[in-house]
Amino acid sequence: QVQLVESGGGLVQPGGSLTLSCTASVRTFRDYAMAWFRQRPGEDRELVAAIDRTGIRTAYSDSVQGRVSITRDNAEKRGSLQMNKLEYEDTGVYYCAARGAFDWSIYRADIDYDYWGQGIQVTVSS
């Protein structure tokens, strides 16, 4: 069983930065691809960024491309989402997700993921 715990959310002003972390309780974190999703108020959950199990390959949604960076530290069993130039539209609940992987695939759909964190609130407001 994989448990994921997000941290680092909170209130930030427009144009500001925030880093989310996801700590995994697994034996071998490198055996899992992971991603960050978010659910904005009144909308469906959507992909923010995804990363393969090695940390080499990444993918981003068009809405955050250029402002967000997804990374991972397999030794520390932790994934991170660095968000810059935050906008009001970035407000939402952010979820860390993981799934078993044995190659360099990136998974973009929420149905591809088996394990989810509890979610953490990010609010962009002046």
Secondary structure, DSSP 8 states (H G I E B T S, - for coil): --EEEEE--EEE-TT--EEEEEEEE-S-GGGEEEEEEEE-TTS-EEEEEEE-TTSS-EEE-TTTTTTEEEEEETTTTEEEEEE-S--GGG-EEEEEEEEE-SSS----SGGG--EE---EEEEE--
